[in-house]
Amino acid sequence: MTKVLVATEKPFAPEAVKQIKQIIEDAGFEFATLEKYTDKSELLAAVKDANALIIRSDKATKEVIEAAPNLKIIVRAGAGYDNIDLEAATANNVLAMNTPGQNSNAVAELVLGMMVFQARNQFNGKAGTELKNKKLGIHAYGNVGRYVVNIAKGFGMEVFAYDPFVKDEVIEADGVKVFHSAEELYRHCQYISLHIPNNDKTRKSINYDLLNLMPFGATLVNTARKEVIDEKDLLKIFALRSDFTYLSDLIPDCEEEITRDYRGRFFFTPKKSGAQTAEANINAGVAAAKQIVGFIKEGNSEYKLN
């Protein structure tokens, strides 16, 4: 019998687990969970007889993949997938997938929520500013970016985007103006919502030269990956521009310096929260379960990553 393991150090909500279990068992598969584990050895032991694996932010490293000789598929319940060693998966004939779009609205609402929080001086009682008529740049126009656009338009913001991998007409169809370089986008927009992946080309690409192009009152919102930020340059822009603020769903490595020196000019969620809604939790888990069933029973490899 095909065994599907849900391995989540940070567990799904109970309702999500219930629905995942139903989908797996209705397909005639065995359902197993490993939740709130505290040591990698527990994961290595749990995957030994698994044929399919669902994870969240858990790391499917080469060691984990090689510890699972019967593994056929890994699904990351979420959009980002840099926690899967794709090279190791391919070498061991394991298909890797993600579940794009399932968490998008949750992340987009967090983006706008943090922007409102900062624009109102973090609700400290002093007069703030409004988002209406402000210029918002979307750096990478994927699923989350599109949802951010829809919500931002409700606030009356002017929205722009840069993504060299998306055709102009696709972006323009959403009523968004296209820029053809990151420099143009940053130079034009007071707010930037960052959605680029973490890879060799993007790592530390958000640097001083780019951030310093932003107009007065610059606010960078990062719900992507902390690795795309050049933190040395981040500290430099904080020091040289008193109008710069940074809002992030990922605590930077230089948190201590920012917290000590730039009070009121930053906000970091205490734990990655973009996908932490009941709806997103269920949507991503259910999608992962359905994709596993579809692959094993029908060979459906939509959303494959390797």
C-alpha positions in Angstrom: 0.0 0.0 0.0 1.2 3.5 -0.9 2.2 5.3 2.3 1.9 9.1 2.4 3.7 10.9 5.2 2.8 14.4 6.3 6.0 15.6 8.1 5.5 19.0 9.6 7.6 20.5 12.4 5.0 23.3 12.3 1.8 21.3 11.9 -1.2 22.0 9.7 -4.4 23.1 11.4 -6.5 20.1 12.7 -9.1 20.7 10.0 -6.4 20.6 7.3 -5.0 17.3 8.6 -8.6 15.9 8.7 -9.2 16.8 5.1 -5.7 15.6 3.9 -6.3 12.3 5.7 -9.7 11.9 4.0 -8.3 12.5 0.6 -5.4 10.0 1.1 -7.5 7.3 2.6 -10.3 7.7 0.0 -7.6 7.0 -2.6 -6.8 3.7 -0.8 -3.4 4.9 0.6 -2.0 4.7 4.1 -1.8 8.1 5.9 0.9 8.9 8.5 2.0 12.1 10.3 5.1 13.3 12.0 4.3 16.6 13.8 6.3 18.9 16.0 9.4 16.9 15.7 12.5 18.4 17.3 15.4 16.5 15.7 16.3 15.6 12.2 16.7 12.0 13.2 13.0 11.7 13.8 12.3 12.8 10.2 15.0 10.4 8.9 13.3 7.5 10.7 9.8 8.5 9.6 10.6 8.7 5.9 12.2 5.2 5.6 9.1 3.5 4.4 7.2 6.5 2.9 6.3 6.5 -0.8 5.1 10.2 -0.8 5.9 13.1 1.5 4.1 16.3 2.2 6.1 19.1 3.9 5.7 22.8 4.8 8.9 24.6 5.7 10.6 21.4 6.6 13.8 20.7 4.8 13.9 17.8 2.3 17.6 17.6 2.1 19.8 15.1 0.3 20.1 13.1 3.5 16.3 13.0 4.0 15.7 11.9 0.4 18.4 9.2 0.5 16.9 7.9 3.7 13.7 7.2 1.9 14.4 4.5 -0.7 10.7 4.0 -1.7 10.0 7.7 -2.0 8.4 8.7 -5.3 7.1 12.3 -4.7 7.6 15.2 -2.4 5.1 18.0 -2.3 5.9 21.3 -0.6 2.5 22.7 0.7 3.2 26.3 -0.4 4.8 28.3 -3.2 8.5 28.5 -2.2 10.5 25.4 -2.6 14.1 26.2 -1.7 13.7 23.8 1.2 13.8 20.9 -1.3 17.1 19.7 -2.6 15.9 19.4 -6.2 19.2 17.9 -7.5 19.1 15.1 -4.9 15.4 14.5 -5.7 16.2 14.1 -9.4 19.2 11.9 -8.7 16.9 9.6 -6.7 14.0 9.6 -9.2 11.8 11.6 -6.8 9.4 14.1 -8.3 9.2 17.4 -6.4 6.1 19.7 -6.5 4.8 22.8 -4.9 1.3 24.1 -4.6 1.4 27.6 -6.2 -1.4 30.0 -5.5 -2.9 28.3 -2.4 -1.3 30.7 0.1 -1.4 33.8 -2.2 -4.3 35.7 -0.8 -3.0 35.2 2.8 0.4 36.5 1.9 -1.1 39.4 0.0 -3.3 40.5 2.9 -0.2 40.4 5.2 1.6 42.7 2.7 -1.1 45.3 2.8 -1.6 44.8 6.6 2.0 45.6 7.3 1.9 48.6 4.9 -1.2 50.1 6.8 0.5 49.4 10.1 3.6 51.3 9.1 1.8 54.1 7.3 -0.1 54.8 10.6 3.1 54.9 12.6 2.5 51.4 13.9 -0.6 52.8 15.6 1.3 54.8 18.2 -1.3 57.5 18.4 0.5 60.0 16.1 -0.8 61.2 12.7 0.3 58.9 9.8 -0.3 58.8 6.1 -2.7 57.1 3.7 -2.0 54.5 1.0 -4.4 56.1 -1.4 -2.6 57.6 -4.5 0.7 56.2 -3.4 2.8 54.2 -5.9 3.3 50.5 -5.3 5.8 48.4 -7.2 5.4 44.7 -7.5 8.8 43.0 -7.9 8.0 39.7 -9.6 4.4 39.2 -10.9 3.4 35.8 -9.7 0.4 34.6 -7.8 1.1 36.6 -4.7 1.9 39.7 -6.7 -1.4 39.5 -8.5 -3.3 39.3 -5.3 -1.4 42.2 -3.8 -2.4 44.3 -6.9 -6.1 43.5 -6.4 -6.1 44.5 -2.8 -3.9 47.6 -3.3 -6.3 48.8 -6.0 -9.0 48.7 -3.3 -6.9 51.2 -1.3 -6.7 53.5 -4.4 -3.0 52.9 -4.9 -1.2 53.2 -8.3 0.3 49.9 -9.1 3.4 49.1 -11.3 5.3 45.8 -11.9 8.6 44.4 -13.1 9.0 40.8 -14.1 11.1 39.8 -17.1 9.5 36.3 -17.1 5.9 37.6 -17.6 4.6 39.1 -20.8 3.7 42.7 -20.8 0.2 42.0 -22.0 -0.5 39.7 -19.0 0.4 42.4 -16.5 -1.3 45.2 -18.4 -4.5 43.2 -18.6 -4.7 43.6 -14.8 -4.5 47.4 -15.2 -0.8 47.5 -14.1 1.9 49.5 -15.7 5.0 47.6 -16.7 8.5 48.6 -16.2 11.4 46.8 -17.9 14.0 47.0 -15.2 14.2 46.7 -11.5 15.9 50.1 -11.5 12.9 51.8 -13.2 10.5 50.2 -10.7 12.4 51.2 -7.6 13.1 54.7 -8.9 9.4 55.3 -9.5 7.7 53.7 -6.4 7.6 54.7 -2.8 6.4 51.2 -1.8 8.0 48.0 -3.2 6.4 44.5 -2.5 9.1 41.9 -3.0 8.2 38.4 -4.4 11.3 37.1 -6.1 12.6 33.6 -5.3 15.9 32.8 -3.7 18.4 31.5 -6.2 21.9 32.2 -7.5 20.7 35.2 -9.6 18.6 36.8 -6.9 20.6 36.2 -3.8 21.6 39.6 -2.3 20.3 41.3 -5.4 18.3 43.8 -3.3 21.2 46.1 -2.5 22.0 49.7 -1.6 22.2 50.9 -5.2 18.7 49.6 -5.9 17.1 50.7 -2.7 18.6 54.2 -2.8 16.8 54.8 -6.1 13.4 54.8 -4.2 11.6 58.1 -3.7 11.3 59.8 -0.3 9.4 57.8 2.2 10.7 54.5 0.8 9.1 51.3 2.2 10.3 47.8 1.3 8.0 44.9 2.0 9.5 41.5 2.0 7.4 38.4 2.1 9.7 36.4 -0.1 13.1 35.2 1.2 15.5 37.0 3.5 18.5 35.7 1.4 17.5 38.1 -1.5 18.4 41.1 0.7 22.0 42.3 0.9 21.9 42.9 4.7 25.1 44.8 4.7 23.5 47.2 2.2 20.3 47.1 4.2 22.1 48.5 7.2 23.7 51.1 5.0 20.4 52.4 3.6 19.0 52.5 7.1 21.9 54.6 8.3 22.0 57.0 5.3 18.3 57.5 4.7 16.1 58.3 7.7 13.0 58.0 5.5 13.6 54.3 4.7 11.5 51.6 6.4 11.6 47.8 6.1 8.7 45.5 6.7 9.4 41.8 6.6 7.8 38.4 7.2 11.3 37.1 7.7 13.6 38.2 10.6 16.9 39.3 9.1 20.2 38.2 10.4 21.0 41.8 11.3 17.9 42.1 13.4 19.8 43.2 16.5 21.4 46.2 14.8 18.1 47.3 13.3 16.2 46.9 16.5 18.8 48.8 18.4 19.3 51.7 16.1 16.1 52.2 14.0 13.1 52.1 16.2 9.8 52.8 14.5 11.3 52.2 11.0 10.8 48.4 10.8 8.5 45.6 11.5 9.3 41.9 11.5 6.8 39.2 12.2 8.0 37.1 15.1 7.6 33.9 13.0 6.9 33.6 9.3 3.2 34.4 9.1 2.4 34.9 5.4 0.6 31.6 5.0 -0.6 31.4 8.5 -4.4 31.7 8.0 -6.9 28.9 8.5 -7.9 29.1 4.9 -4.4 29.0 3.4 -3.4 26.2 5.8 -6.3 24.1 4.5 -5.9 25.1 0.9 -2.2 24.2 0.6 -2.5 20.9 2.5 -5.5 19.7 0.5 -3.8 20.7 -2.8 -0.7 18.7 -1.8 -2.8 15.7 -1.0 -4.7 15.9 -4.3 -1.5 16.3 -6.3 0.0 13.2 -4.7 -3.1 11.2 -5.5 -3.2 12.6 -9.1 0.5 11.7 -9.6 0.4 8.2 -8.2 -2.9 7.2 -9.8 -2.8 9.1 -13.1 0.7 10.3 -13.6 -0.3 13.9 -13.4 2.9 15.9 -12.9 1.5 19.5 -13.1 3.5 21.8 -10.8 6.6 19.6 -11.1 9.8 21.4 -10.1 12.5 19.0 -11.4 
